[in-house]
């Protein structure tokens, strides 16, 4: 049985599936899901994330966390959490960078929110000696101050897609051709109540045929984290690709072997993501009681944290070839034509009045 067989059975029993249901099964189904069945990261996988580009990324995030820990009063115990930790590379680099910060590692309880057993094994190897705890979702995190990292986490959370028609917003859904069995997109016959989640600006300006996306799952996670920050203290750092302001457009995409592929032709064999709506996340976080900082671009953020100086330090002790690689990695992370502008960074904090590093402006 394959993912397509599973989806056909679901459609036969339930009717056409929402894009959110499709993404959830395609990515995290315990038997057929993309993340459950492989290690997708790195040059030999399907995509490369910032921690895999350079150790500088995780090191700077670690030092950011240490400064914020000091800003919130250096609590003697806190939860250091990463959502969707990949191979564990970011956390390993972050922890190494904070060894020189007195008391930080001793105060940190490390928690990883990861559904994939395959990736949990890689994370355990990368973080050997730190004794992290794993969670399927954020609901089982223990109480207390929290410092949280979510790098390329929200882009993989399920979205719904709505298409504007003369009658209103109809939801895009997955169906199968009754003759060929080929997957295809269809629309609900009636309008969708999910349109109430859209930014009022989009409701007022959309034209027939326009596509709007929203992610109830992302809004729920943002609200839950914000409530916790407001009541128990701490900060969350969100790094992802997407737009700072809510907008229209179909951003659902599939990637395999570092190349874009057709979504419905590669179900279960390619990564599925959508652009993150930072404005919508910010609204959910504010309404739940958190203070929102940013977003700023990744290039601005890493430059403010001193990635140029860190690259110089690394290059000073490297060969010429290694120095070129270090500079190329920095360019990839901060250049507007690479990851520097498309990727955004936001921070959510509790009641602390001090802006976190990188958001002072």
N, C-alpha and C positions, 0 to 999 in steps of 0.2 A: 504494500500500500504506500502511495506517495502523498505528498502534500496536496497535489491536484485532486487525487481520489478523495482525500479527506474533505476538501473544499466542495467538491461536487456533492458529496453526501450531505454536507451542511446545507447547501443551497436547496437540495431536493427536500430536506426536512423543514427548513426554516424560511425559504424564500431567499431572494438576493441579499447578499451580505454587505454591510457597510464597509467603507474603506478602513475604518478602525478595526473591525473584526478581521478583515483580510490581513492587515499589518500585524496584528497580535499573533495570529496563527503562523504567518509566514516567517516572523522573526523569533518568536519565543515558544512555539508549541514544543512540549518536552520531547516529542518523538521526531517531528518533521521540521522544526523551526531552524532558521538559518544560524542563529547564535548557539543553539543547542547542539549543533552537529559539526562545528568546525572552529578553528582559530582564523578569523578573517583579517587579522591585522598584519601590517608590514609589507615589504616588497613582494614576498611570496604569496600574500593574501589578496584581498580585494580592494583595500584602501589603507592609507597611512594617516594616523592621527598625530596631533602636535607632539605628544610625549615620545612618539616613535621617531619624529624628525630630529629631535635634539634633547639631550639631558638638561639643557638650559631651561626648557619650558617647565619641567617638573621642579627643578631647583628653585626657580623664581616663585612658583606657586607655594612651595613649602615655606619659603621665607615670608611670603605674604601672610600665610596662616600664622606664623610665629609672631609677626607684628600685631595682627588682629588679636591674637591670644593675649598679648600684653595690653592692648587697648581695652579689652573687656575685663581687665583686672587680674590676668594670669591665674585663673582658677586652678586649684590643685588637682582636680579631675575634670576632664571634658571628653566628649566624643568626637574623634576625628573621623569623618565619614566621607566616602567617595561613592557616588552613584554611577553604576556602569563602569567599573574600573579597568576594563579591557584585559590586558596581560598583567596589570599591576605595575606597569612601568612608571606612570606618573607618581603613584604613591611611594614607590621605592626611591625615586629621585628626590621627592619632597622630603622624605624622612632623612635621607642622607644629608641634605642641605641644612636640616635643623639640628644636627648633632651639636653644633657650637652654641645653640641657644640654651642657656641654663634653665633646667626644669621643664622644658617643653615636652620632650619625649617621655619623661617620667609621668607627666600629667595626662598623656594622651591614651585613650582607649580607642583602638583602631577598629572601624566597622566598615564593611564593604557590602553594598547592596547590589547583588548579582544573581540573576535567575539561572544562568547557564552553568551547569556542572562542569562542562569542558573548560570554560574560562576560569572557574573557581580553582581548578587544578593548577593552571598557569599562574594565577595570582598567589596561591600558596607557595609556589616555588620562588617567585620574585620577592616575596615578603617573608621568607624563611627567617625565623628568629624574632619576628614582631608579634606573632600570635593574634592575627586579626580574627574578628567574628564576622560571619556572613549572614545576610538577610535576603529574603526574597523581595521585600519591599520595605518602605520606611516605617511602616506601622509597628514593627517589632523593635525599633531602636529604643534603648533604655533612656530614662529621663536624665536631664542634666544639660549644661551648656554644650553647644554643638558648633563645630567648625566643619563645613561641608563643601565638597568639591563636586561639581557636575560638569564634566568636560565632554562634549558631544554625547550627552545623555538625552536631552529633550528632543533632539531631531529624530530619534528613533521611537518616540512614543506615538501611539496611534492617533491619527487625525480623521476627521470627517470632511468630506468635500461637498459643497453645495453649489448648484448651478442656477443662475438667475434665469427665470422664464417670465413670460408675460403675466402668468398667474402668481408668481412668487418664487421662493427658493425651494428647489427640489434637490433631494439628496442623490449623489452618485453612488451606485452600488455594483457589486460583482455578481454576474450571472454567467450561465453557460449556454452556448448555442445548442438547442435541443437535437439537431441533426449531427453536427460535427463534434460536440462536446468541448469546443474551444472556449476558453474564458473570454468574456467581453464585459464592457461597461453598459449599465443601464441607469435609468433614473426612476425614482419613486413617482407613482402617478399623481400623488398629492404633494402639497407643500410640507416642509419640515419645520417642526418646532425648534430645531437646533439653530435656526436663524436668529433666535433671540440671544445667542452667544456671540454674534458678530458685532464688531465695532459699529456704532450708529453711523459713523461717517461712511462706512462701506454700504450700509443699507440705503443711504441717501444718494450715493453716486453710481451704484452698479447699474449696468445695462444688460439687456437680454443676452445670454450666452456667457457672461462673466462667471468665473469660478472663484469661490471664497473658501478658505480652509479655517477650521478651528480644531482645537485639541482638548476635549474635555478631560482627558487623562492628564495632560500637562497642567491645566488649570487646577485640577485637584491636587496634584503634587505640590505646585507652587503655594496654594492656600494652606496645605498641611504644614509645609516647612515654615511658612510665615507665621502661622499661629504658634508653632513651637518656639521660634526665635523671639516672638513678642512676649512669651510667658516665661521662657527658660534661659534666654540669652544666647548670644553667639552670632554667627554669620554664615551665609551661603554664597559661594562664588559660582556663577553660571557662565560657562564659555561654550559658544556654539555658533554655527553659521545660520544666518537668517537676517531679518530686517528689524530695524529699530522701531519702525512705525508699522501698524497694521496695514495690509494692502491686499489687493486682489491678485489672483493668478494661481495656476496649477503648479505646485512645486514638488509634488510627489515624484521621486526618482529612484531608479534602481542602478546599482553599480556592481560590476563584476570584473575582476582582474584590472582594476583601476580605470575602467572605461564605463561610460553610461550605456545601459542596455534597456530594452523595452520591458516595462513593468510586468505585464501579464504573460510575457513569453518566458520569464525566468523566475517564476515564483518558487521560493525555497532555495534557489541557487544564487541569489544576489541580495545584497544589502538594500533595504528599503528605508528611505528617510524623507523628511520634508523640512522646509525651512522653518526655523523657530520664529514665532511672533513675540518679540521681546516686549512690545507694548501691551499685549494681552497678558503676558506673564506678570509684568509690573503692576497692572491693575489688580490682578488676583492677589498678589503679594501685599499690596497696600491695603486692600479691603480686609485682609486677614490680620492686619496690624503691624506689618514689617515696614521698615524704612528702606526705600529702594534707591540705589546708587547706580548711575549709568542708564543705558549701556554706553560704553565707549568701544572703539574698535580694538581688536586684538593688538594691532600694531601700536596704537597709542598706549595701551595698557602695559605691554611688555617693555616698551621703550621707557615708560615712566618708572618701571621697576628696575631698570638698569641692565637690560639685556646686552646693550652695546658694551658696557664695561665688563660684563661677565664673559662675553665673547673674546674680548681682548685678553683677559686673564687666561682663558683656556688656550688661546692661540699662542701666547707667550711661551708656553711649555710644550708646544707641539711641533711636528715637522711641517714643512711647507705644504705638503699635500693635506695633512690634517687641518692646518690653519685654513686652507681653502674650503674644506668641507665644513668647518665651523662657521665660516662667514656665509657660505651658501645656505646652511641651515637657518641662520639668523634671518637672512633675506627671505627665505620661504615663510618664516613665521610672521614677519612684520611688514613685508612689502605690500603695497596696495594691489599689485597685480598677482599676488600669491594668496596667502591666508590673512594678510594684514587688515583688509577692509571688510571682506565678506563675513569674517568671524567677529562676533561681538562679545563683550564681557559686561556682566552686570553683577552687582553684589546686593544682597538683602541682609539687613542687620536687625537686631532687636532695638533696644532703647538707646544704645550708645550714640552720642551726638558727634563723635569724631568720625569723619569720613575715612574709610579704609584706604590703604595705599593704592594709588592709581586712579582714585576718584576725587582727589582734592579739588580739582577744578570744576 
